[in-house]
Amino acid sequence: VAQLVAGLISMTPTTGRAITTPTGTEMDAGVAFADVPATFGFDFTVQNRAAFAATDDIITLTAGASGVTITGTATVAPGVAGRFRAVRTATATWIIYKIAG
């Protein structure tokens, strides 16, 4: 959760990689204050530093075991940074949207 809230996950994969989000409960616990409002949200970036020509080195954001839904394309191609927004919709329930990249 700390990496997501800090706003940047950066890696140089040499093959396809998956990044699994925390669960909704872990997301609630990991934000900076105890009483998380129902509509709280934050943006974060997943940076793929693999060479642009390395077409197989895709990063895929996957949802944690429960309480997290990812909408839109959850992949980040080599040489690209994907921007995502995590929004809390209820207790231990989050939706992550891809908003750029």
BADO-684021 format. One record per atom (N, C-alpha, C, CB): residue in three letters; atom name; x, y, z. Coordinates in pm, whole numbers, plus 50000, padded with zeros to 5 digits. Atoms other than C-alpha are relative to their C-alpha. Glycine has a CB too. Example, Ala and Ser with C-alpha at 12.3 -4.5 7.8 and 13.67 -1.06 7.14 Angstrom:
2
+---------+-------+-------+-------+-------+
| residuo | atomo |    xx |    yy |    zz |
+---------+-------+-------+-------+-------+
|     ALA |     N | 50089 | 49881 | 50000 |
|     ALA |    CA | 51230 | 49550 | 50780 |
|     ALA |     C | 50090 | 50120 | 50000 |
|     ALA |    CB | 49901 | 50003 | 50125 |
|     SER |     N | 49918 | 49881 | 49994 |
|     SER |    CA | 51367 | 49894 | 50714 |
|     SER |     C | 49923 | 50109 | 50073 |
|     SER |    CB | 50041 | 50046 | 49858 |
+---------+-------+-------+-------+-------+
This chain:
101
+---------+-------+-------+-------+-------+
| residuo | atomo |    xx |    yy |    zz |
+---------+-------+-------+-------+-------+
|     VAL |     N | 50083 | 49881 | 50000 |
|     VAL |    CA | 50000 | 50000 | 50000 |
|     VAL |     C | 50087 | 50125 | 50000 |
|     VAL |    CB | 49905 | 50000 | 50121 |
|     ALA |     N | 49914 | 49882 | 49990 |
|     ALA |    CA | 50284 | 50241 | 50082 |
|     ALA |     C | 50050 | 50043 | 49862 |
|     ALA |    CB | 50119 | 49971 | 50091 |
|     GLN |     N | 49955 | 49963 | 50135 |
|     GLN |    CA | 50416 | 50226 | 49724 |
|     GLN |     C | 49889 | 50065 | 49919 |
|     GLN |    CB | 50053 | 49876 | 49926 |
|     LEU |     N | 50112 | 49942 | 50073 |
|     LEU |    CA | 50071 | 50298 | 49583 |
|     LEU |     C | 49973 | 50142 | 50048 |
|     LEU |    CB | 49875 | 49914 | 50015 |
|     VAL |     N | 50029 | 49867 | 49943 |
|     VAL |    CA | 50006 | 50590 | 49819 |
|     VAL |     C | 50114 | 50097 | 49971 |
|     VAL |    CB | 49977 | 49990 | 50151 |
|     ALA |     N | 49887 | 49914 | 50032 |
|     ALA |    CA | 50357 | 50725 | 49756 |
|     ALA |     C | 49994 | 50047 | 49855 |
|     ALA |    CB | 50133 | 49927 | 50025 |
|     GLY |     N | 50027 | 49952 | 50134 |
|     GLY |    CA | 50254 | 50745 | 49392 |
|     GLY |     C | 50081 | 49940 | 49888 |
|     GLY |    CB | 50019 | 50141 | 49996 |
|     LEU |     N | 49919 | 50053 | 50109 |
|     LEU |    CA | 50515 | 50544 | 49200 |
|     LEU |     C | 50046 | 49858 | 50026 |
|     LEU |    CB | 50121 | 50089 | 49978 |
|     ILE |     N | 49941 | 50134 | 50004 |
|     ILE |    CA | 50594 | 50183 | 49124 |
|     ILE |     C | 50077 | 49996 | 49869 |
|     ILE |    CB | 49889 | 49883 | 50008 |
|     SER |     N | 49914 | 49996 | 50118 |
|     SER |    CA | 50887 | 50157 | 48884 |
|     SER |     C | 50080 | 49870 | 49993 |
|     SER |    CB | 50094 | 50124 | 50003 |
|     MET |     N | 49921 | 50123 | 50015 |
|     MET |    CA | 51047 | 49843 | 48744 |
|     MET |     C | 50047 | 49985 | 49856 |
|     MET |    CB | 49917 | 49877 | 50042 |
|     THR |     N | 49947 | 50033 | 50131 |
|     THR |    CA | 51248 | 49710 | 48453 |
|     THR |     C | 49986 | 49849 | 49981 |
|     THR |    CB | 50150 | 50046 | 49984 |
|     PRO |     N | 50018 | 50145 | 50014 |
|     PRO |    CA | 51100 | 49369 | 48375 |
|     PRO |     C | 50077 | 49946 | 49879 |
|     PRO |    CB | 49850 | 49967 | 49985 |
|     THR |     N | 49935 | 50067 | 50112 |
|     THR |    CA | 51283 | 49122 | 48152 |
|     THR |     C | 49907 | 49895 | 49940 |
|     THR |    CB | 50132 | 49936 | 50045 |
|     THR |     N | 50107 | 50085 | 50049 |
|     THR |    CA | 50963 | 48926 | 48096 |
|     THR |     C | 49870 | 50062 | 50050 |
|     THR |    CB | 50016 | 49848 | 50048 |
|     GLY |     N | 50126 | 49948 | 49949 |
|     GLY |    CA | 50592 | 48989 | 48154 |
|     GLY |     C | 49993 | 49988 | 50152 |
|     GLY |    CB | 49883 | 49928 | 49936 |
|     ARG |     N | 50007 | 50000 | 49853 |
|     ARG |    CA | 50529 | 49081 | 48518 |
|     ARG |     C | 49861 | 50043 | 50044 |
|     ARG |    CB | 50107 | 50095 | 50062 |
|     ALA |     N | 50126 | 49959 | 49940 |
|     ALA |    CA | 50220 | 49112 | 48736 |
|     ALA |     C | 50027 | 50070 | 50132 |
|     ALA |    CB | 49906 | 49877 | 50021 |
|     ILE |     N | 49998 | 49931 | 49871 |
|     ILE |    CA | 50177 | 49358 | 49020 |
|     ILE |     C | 49861 | 49981 | 50059 |
|     ILE |    CB | 50039 | 50154 | 49987 |
|     THR |     N | 50129 | 50024 | 49936 |
|     THR |    CA | 49901 | 49248 | 49257 |
|     THR |     C | 49977 | 50106 | 50107 |
|     THR |    CB | 49994 | 49858 | 50060 |
|     THR |     N | 50033 | 49898 | 49901 |
|     THR |    CA | 49729 | 49519 | 49458 |
|     THR |     C | 49974 | 49934 | 50135 |
|     THR |    CB | 49876 | 50082 | 49955 |
|     PRO |     N | 50045 | 50052 | 49871 |
|     PRO |    CA | 49664 | 49480 | 49828 |
|     PRO |     C | 49848 | 49974 | 49993 |
|     PRO |    CB | 50034 | 50100 | 50115 |
|     THR |     N | 50145 | 50019 | 49991 |
|     THR |    CA | 49314 | 49366 | 49927 |
|     THR |     C | 49934 | 50132 | 50041 |
|     THR |    CB | 49964 | 49886 | 50102 |
|     GLY |     N | 50071 | 49879 | 49957 |
|     GLY |    CA | 49046 | 49624 | 50002 |
|     GLY |     C | 50023 | 50032 | 50146 |
|     GLY |    CB | 49852 | 49983 | 49975 |
|     THR |     N | 49974 | 49979 | 49857 |
|     THR |    CA | 49096 | 49576 | 50376 |
|     THR |     C | 50141 | 50054 | 50022 |
|     THR |    CB | 49982 | 49868 | 50077 |
|     GLU |     N | 49862 | 49951 | 49989 |
|     GLU |    CA | 49472 | 49625 | 50337 |
|     GLU |     C | 50012 | 50143 | 49947 |
|     GLU |    CB | 50097 | 49907 | 49924 |
|     MET |     N | 50000 | 49863 | 50052 |
|     MET |    CA | 49409 | 49937 | 50126 |
|     MET |     C | 49946 | 50097 | 50105 |
|     MET |    CB | 49918 | 50010 | 49870 |
|     ASP |     N | 50056 | 49915 | 49894 |
|     ASP |    CA | 49187 | 50082 | 50401 |
|     ASP |     C | 50102 | 50023 | 50111 |
|     ASP |    CB | 49872 | 49936 | 50058 |
|     ALA |     N | 49904 | 49992 | 49890 |
|     ALA |    CA | 49451 | 50007 | 50665 |
|     ALA |     C | 50126 | 50077 | 49961 |
|     ALA |    CB | 50037 | 49861 | 50048 |
|     GLY |     N | 49874 | 49942 | 50044 |
|     GLY |    CA | 49736 | 50142 | 50455 |
|     GLY |     C | 49999 | 50148 | 49970 |
|     GLY |    CB | 50044 | 49931 | 49882 |
|     VAL |     N | 50003 | 49856 | 50025 |
|     VAL |    CA | 49614 | 50495 | 50393 |
|     VAL |     C | 50040 | 50074 | 50127 |
|     VAL |    CB | 49860 | 50045 | 49952 |
|     ALA |     N | 49931 | 49924 | 49895 |
|     ALA |    CA | 49754 | 50771 | 50610 |
|     ALA |     C | 49915 | 50040 | 50120 |
|     ALA |    CB | 50057 | 50121 | 49942 |
|     PHE |     N | 50082 | 49960 | 49885 |
|     PHE |    CA | 49458 | 50828 | 50843 |
|     PHE |     C | 49897 | 49892 | 50031 |
|     PHE |    CB | 49929 | 50135 | 49973 |
|     ALA |     N | 50083 | 50110 | 49953 |
|     ALA |    CA | 49226 | 50608 | 51045 |
|     ALA |     C | 49857 | 50003 | 49945 |
|     ALA |    CB | 49996 | 50002 | 50150 |
|     ASP |     N | 50139 | 49990 | 50043 |
|     ASP |    CA | 48883 | 50737 | 50939 |
|     ASP |     C | 49995 | 50037 | 49852 |
|     ASP |    CB | 49922 | 50104 | 50085 |
|     VAL |     N | 49994 | 49977 | 50144 |
|     VAL |    CA | 48897 | 50698 | 50562 |
|     VAL |     C | 49860 | 50033 | 49948 |
|     VAL |    CB | 50060 | 49875 | 49925 |
|     PRO |     N | 50132 | 49969 | 50054 |
|     PRO |    CA | 48606 | 50878 | 50393 |
|     PRO |     C | 49963 | 49906 | 49886 |
|     PRO |    CB | 49994 | 50144 | 49952 |
|     ALA |     N | 50048 | 50095 | 50100 |
|     ALA |    CA | 48391 | 50670 | 50158 |
|     ALA |     C | 50045 | 50036 | 49858 |
|     ALA |    CB | 49849 | 49992 | 50005 |
|     THR |     N | 49965 | 49960 | 50136 |
|     THR |    CA | 48495 | 50873 | 49854 |
|     THR |     C | 50147 | 50037 | 49987 |
|     THR |    CB | 49914 | 50117 | 49957 |
|     PHE |     N | 49857 | 49971 | 50004 |
|     PHE |    CA | 48867 | 50892 | 49925 |
|     PHE |     C | 50064 | 49936 | 49878 |
|     PHE |    CB | 50069 | 49952 | 50129 |
|     GLY |     N | 49928 | 50058 | 50112 |
|     GLY |    CA | 49101 | 50836 | 49633 |
|     GLY |     C | 50138 | 50059 | 49987 |
|     GLY |    CB | 49922 | 50020 | 49871 |
|     PHE |     N | 49866 | 49950 | 50027 |
|     PHE |    CA | 49457 | 50878 | 49515 |
|     PHE |     C | 50047 | 49946 | 49866 |
|     PHE |    CB | 50099 | 49961 | 50113 |
|     ASP |     N | 49943 | 50042 | 50127 |
|     ASP |    CA | 49655 | 50853 | 49192 |
|     ASP |     C | 50138 | 49939 | 50021 |
|     ASP |    CB | 50009 | 50119 | 49902 |
|     PHE |     N | 49865 | 50056 | 49997 |
|     PHE |    CA | 49964 | 50644 | 49129 |
|     PHE |     C | 50042 | 49963 | 49858 |
|     PHE |    CB | 50006 | 49875 | 50094 |
|     THR |     N | 49943 | 50030 | 50131 |
|     THR |    CA | 50193 | 50565 | 48838 |
|     THR |     C | 50075 | 49867 | 50006 |
|     THR |    CB | 50095 | 50113 | 49954 |
|     VAL |     N | 49921 | 50121 | 50017 |
|     VAL |    CA | 50332 | 50231 | 48724 |
|     VAL |     C | 50090 | 50027 | 49878 |
|     VAL |    CB | 49909 | 49870 | 49980 |
|     GLN |     N | 49903 | 49969 | 50106 |
|     GLN |    CA | 50648 | 50294 | 48521 |
|     GLN |     C | 50069 | 49872 | 49955 |
|     GLN |    CB | 50105 | 50104 | 50050 |
|     ASN |     N | 49934 | 50116 | 50059 |
|     ASN |    CA | 50776 | 50023 | 48287 |
|     ASN |     C | 50127 | 50051 | 49930 |
|     ASN |    CB | 49905 | 49923 | 49900 |
|     ARG |     N | 49873 | 49951 | 50054 |
|     ARG |    CA | 51145 | 50098 | 48224 |
|     ARG |     C | 50066 | 49905 | 49901 |
|     ARG |    CB | 50096 | 50027 | 50113 |
|     ALA |     N | 49944 | 50092 | 50101 |
|     ALA |    CA | 51197 | 49803 | 47987 |
|     ALA |     C | 50014 | 50074 | 49868 |
|     ALA |    CB | 49909 | 49873 | 49983 |
|     ALA |     N | 49978 | 49939 | 50131 |
|     ALA |    CA | 51325 | 49893 | 47643 |
|     ALA |     C | 49871 | 49996 | 49918 |
|     ALA |    CB | 50113 | 49928 | 49924 |
|     PHE |     N | 50123 | 49988 | 50077 |
|     PHE |    CA | 51045 | 50009 | 47415 |
|     PHE |     C | 49982 | 49884 | 49902 |
|     PHE |    CB | 49999 | 50132 | 49924 |
|     ALA |     N | 50007 | 50109 | 50098 |
|     ALA |    CA | 51128 | 49734 | 47163 |
|     ALA |     C | 49972 | 49864 | 50064 |
|     ALA |    CB | 50130 | 49994 | 49921 |
|     ALA |     N | 50020 | 50128 | 49930 |
|     ALA |    CA | 51089 | 49461 | 47429 |
|     ALA |     C | 49850 | 49976 | 50020 |
|     ALA |    CB | 50074 | 50000 | 50137 |
|     THR |     N | 50146 | 50005 | 49999 |
|     THR |    CA | 50725 | 49395 | 47344 |
|     THR |     C | 49939 | 49899 | 50097 |
|     THR |    CB | 49952 | 49969 | 49864 |
|     ASP |     N | 50053 | 50099 | 49907 |
|     ASP |    CA | 50686 | 49097 | 47582 |
|     ASP |     C | 50012 | 50042 | 50146 |
|     ASP |    CB | 50071 | 49869 | 49981 |
|     ASP |     N | 49972 | 49959 | 49862 |
|     ASP |    CA | 50797 | 49287 | 47893 |
|     ASP |     C | 49890 | 50091 | 50055 |
|     ASP |    CB | 50136 | 50073 | 50008 |
|     ILE |     N | 50117 | 49923 | 49959 |
|     ILE |    CA | 50447 | 49408 | 47982 |
|     ILE |     C | 49976 | 49981 | 50150 |
|     ILE |    CB | 49875 | 49958 | 49918 |
|     ILE |     N | 50040 | 50006 | 49859 |
|     ILE |    CA | 50346 | 49492 | 48340 |
|     ILE |     C | 49847 | 50000 | 50003 |
|     ILE |    CB | 50060 | 50121 | 50083 |
|     THR |     N | 50145 | 50009 | 49986 |
|     THR |    CA | 49990 | 49391 | 48434 |
|     THR |     C | 49964 | 50021 | 50147 |
|     THR |    CB | 49947 | 49864 | 49948 |
|     LEU |     N | 50051 | 49976 | 49865 |
|     LEU |    CA | 49816 | 49533 | 48740 |
|     LEU |     C | 49884 | 49905 | 50023 |
|     LEU |    CB | 49957 | 50150 | 50019 |
|     THR |     N | 50108 | 50094 | 49970 |
|     THR |    CA | 49597 | 49264 | 48901 |
|     THR |     C | 49941 | 50032 | 50136 |
|     THR |    CB | 50051 | 49854 | 49995 |
|     ALA |     N | 50071 | 49968 | 49876 |
|     ALA |    CA | 49340 | 49298 | 49177 |
|     ALA |     C | 50036 | 49904 | 50111 |
|     ALA |    CB | 49850 | 49998 | 49976 |
|     GLY |     N | 49976 | 50082 | 49882 |
|     GLY |    CA | 49409 | 49172 | 49528 |
|     GLY |     C | 49887 | 49900 | 50020 |
|     GLY |    CB | 50016 | 50087 | 50125 |
|     ALA |     N | 50092 | 50112 | 49979 |
|     ALA |    CA | 49220 | 48871 | 49665 |
|     ALA |     C | 49854 | 50042 | 50017 |
|     ALA |    CB | 50043 | 49921 | 50119 |
|     SER |     N | 50139 | 49956 | 49981 |
|     SER |    CA | 48909 | 49070 | 49763 |
|     SER |     C | 49996 | 50151 | 50021 |
|     SER |    CB | 49936 | 49928 | 50119 |
|     GLY |     N | 50024 | 49859 | 49972 |
|     GLY |    CA | 48769 | 49421 | 49772 |
|     GLY |     C | 50062 | 50098 | 49902 |
|     GLY |    CB | 50049 | 50030 | 50132 |
|     VAL |     N | 49940 | 49912 | 50099 |
|     VAL |    CA | 48954 | 49559 | 49468 |
|     VAL |     C | 49954 | 49956 | 49861 |
|     VAL |    CB | 50156 | 49999 | 50010 |
|     THR |     N | 50039 | 50024 | 50138 |
|     THR |    CA | 48823 | 49589 | 49112 |
|     THR |     C | 50081 | 50095 | 49913 |
|     THR |    CB | 49845 | 50021 | 49979 |
|     ILE |     N | 49927 | 49917 | 50094 |
|     ILE |    CA | 49029 | 49716 | 48821 |
|     ILE |     C | 49915 | 50013 | 49874 |
|     ILE |    CB | 50142 | 49940 | 49967 |
|     THR |     N | 50077 | 49978 | 50122 |
|     THR |    CA | 48845 | 49877 | 48531 |
|     THR |     C | 50092 | 50056 | 49892 |
|     THR |    CB | 49882 | 50097 | 50026 |
|     GLY |     N | 49916 | 49954 | 50110 |
|     GLY |    CA | 48989 | 49948 | 48190 |
|     GLY |     C | 50119 | 49910 | 49982 |
|     GLY |    CB | 50046 | 50144 | 50024 |
|     THR |     N | 49880 | 50076 | 50029 |
|     THR |    CA | 49317 | 49822 | 48056 |
|     THR |     C | 50097 | 50010 | 50116 |
|     THR |    CB | 50066 | 50048 | 49870 |
|     ALA |     N | 49912 | 50001 | 49883 |
|     ALA |    CA | 49544 | 49718 | 48340 |
|     ALA |     C | 50144 | 49968 | 49964 |
|     ALA |    CB | 49950 | 49899 | 50101 |
|     THR |     N | 49864 | 50030 | 50043 |
|     THR |    CA | 49861 | 49679 | 48137 |
|     THR |     C | 50080 | 50128 | 49975 |
|     THR |    CB | 49998 | 49914 | 49873 |
|     VAL |     N | 49907 | 49890 | 50027 |
|     VAL |    CA | 50165 | 49903 | 48101 |
|     VAL |     C | 50109 | 49945 | 49908 |
|     VAL |    CB | 50061 | 50061 | 50133 |
|     ALA |     N | 49906 | 50047 | 50102 |
|     ALA |    CA | 50374 | 49854 | 47788 |
|     ALA |     C | 50143 | 50046 | 50032 |
|     ALA |    CB | 49958 | 50050 | 49861 |
|     PRO |     N | 49860 | 49958 | 49982 |
|     PRO |    CA | 50756 | 49875 | 47781 |
|     PRO |     C | 50021 | 50144 | 49955 |
|     PRO |    CB | 50093 | 49907 | 49922 |
|     GLY |     N | 49969 | 49861 | 50033 |
|     GLY |    CA | 50887 | 50230 | 47781 |
|     GLY |     C | 49889 | 50098 | 50029 |
|     GLY |    CB | 50037 | 50010 | 49858 |
|     VAL |     N | 50119 | 49918 | 49974 |
|     VAL |    CA | 50555 | 50367 | 47909 |
|     VAL |     C | 49975 | 50007 | 50150 |
|     VAL |    CB | 49876 | 49944 | 49925 |
|     ALA |     N | 50048 | 49988 | 49862 |
|     ALA |    CA | 50418 | 50494 | 48239 |
|     ALA |     C | 49848 | 50004 | 49995 |
|     ALA |    CB | 50058 | 50128 | 50071 |
|     GLY |     N | 50145 | 50002 | 49991 |
|     GLY |    CA | 50056 | 50410 | 48320 |
|     GLY |     C | 49955 | 50073 | 50126 |
|     GLY |    CB | 49946 | 49856 | 49999 |
|     ARG |     N | 50053 | 49924 | 49886 |
|     ARG |    CA | 49857 | 50642 | 48548 |
|     ARG |     C | 49868 | 49939 | 50040 |
|     ARG |    CB | 49983 | 50152 | 49965 |
|     PHE |     N | 50120 | 50064 | 49946 |
|     PHE |    CA | 49589 | 50492 | 48772 |
|     PHE |     C | 49942 | 50085 | 50114 |
|     PHE |    CB | 50033 | 49857 | 50051 |
|     ARG |     N | 50066 | 49934 | 49887 |
|     ARG |    CA | 49335 | 50629 | 49020 |
|     ARG |     C | 49928 | 49892 | 50082 |
|     ARG |    CB | 49899 | 50112 | 49952 |
|     ALA |     N | 50067 | 50092 | 49908 |
|     ALA |    CA | 49229 | 50421 | 49322 |
|     ALA |     C | 49895 | 50080 | 50078 |
|     ALA |    CB | 50102 | 49932 | 50098 |
|     VAL |     N | 50110 | 49931 | 49932 |
|     VAL |    CA | 48889 | 50523 | 49465 |
|     VAL |     C | 49931 | 49904 | 50095 |
|     VAL |    CB | 49899 | 50058 | 49897 |
|     ARG |     N | 50072 | 50080 | 49900 |
|     ARG |    CA | 48735 | 50390 | 49784 |
|     ARG |     C | 49852 | 50028 | 49985 |
|     ARG |    CB | 50049 | 50032 | 50146 |
|     THR |     N | 50144 | 49983 | 50019 |
|     THR |    CA | 48364 | 50331 | 49729 |
|     THR |     C | 49918 | 49956 | 50122 |
|     THR |    CB | 49955 | 49922 | 49879 |
|     ALA |     N | 50063 | 50046 | 49876 |
|     ALA |    CA | 48277 | 50165 | 50064 |
|     ALA |     C | 50111 | 49938 | 50085 |
|     ALA |    CB | 49883 | 49896 | 49972 |
|     THR |     N | 49902 | 50063 | 49913 |
|     THR |    CA | 48452 | 49999 | 50357 |
|     THR |     C | 50063 | 49881 | 49930 |
|     THR |    CB | 49935 | 49956 | 50133 |
|     ALA |     N | 49922 | 50109 | 50060 |
|     ALA |    CA | 48726 | 49771 | 50220 |
|     ALA |     C | 49963 | 49972 | 49855 |
|     ALA |    CB | 49981 | 49874 | 50081 |
|     THR |     N | 50039 | 50015 | 50138 |
|     THR |    CA | 48600 | 49829 | 49866 |
|     THR |     C | 50061 | 50112 | 49918 |
|     THR |    CB | 49848 | 49998 | 49985 |
|     TRP |     N | 49927 | 49904 | 50083 |
|     TRP |    CA | 48815 | 50002 | 49602 |
|     TRP |     C | 49983 | 49966 | 49854 |
|     TRP |    CB | 50149 | 50003 | 50037 |
|     ILE |     N | 49996 | 50016 | 50145 |
|     ILE |    CA | 48796 | 50056 | 49227 |
|     ILE |     C | 50123 | 50073 | 49950 |
|     ILE |    CB | 49868 | 50054 | 49930 |
|     ILE |     N | 49882 | 49937 | 50060 |
|     ILE |    CA | 49113 | 50126 | 49032 |
|     ILE |     C | 49972 | 50020 | 49853 |
|     ILE |    CB | 50130 | 49912 | 50022 |
|     TYR |     N | 50024 | 49962 | 50139 |
|     TYR |    CA | 49076 | 50310 | 48703 |
|     TYR |     C | 50133 | 50033 | 49934 |
|     TYR |    CB | 49904 | 50120 | 49991 |
|     LYS |     N | 49883 | 49953 | 50075 |
|     LYS |    CA | 49345 | 50348 | 48439 |
|     LYS |     C | 49958 | 50131 | 49934 |
|     LYS |    CB | 50049 | 49894 | 49892 |
|     ILE |     N | 50039 | 49869 | 50051 |
|     ILE |    CA | 49340 | 50716 | 48350 |
|     ILE |     C | 50095 | 50055 | 49894 |
|     ILE |    CB | 49992 | 50098 | 50114 |
|     ALA |     N | 49907 | 49956 | 50105 |
|     ALA |    CA | 49643 | 50753 | 48121 |
|     ALA |     C | 50106 | 49894 | 49976 |
|     ALA |    CB | 50066 | 50134 | 50037 |
|     GLY |     N | 49889 | 50088 | 50033 |
|     GLY |    CA | 49919 | 50563 | 47946 |
|     GLY |     C | 49954 | 49868 | 49953 |
|     GLY |    CB | 50090 | 49982 | 50116 |
+---------+-------+-------+-------+-------+
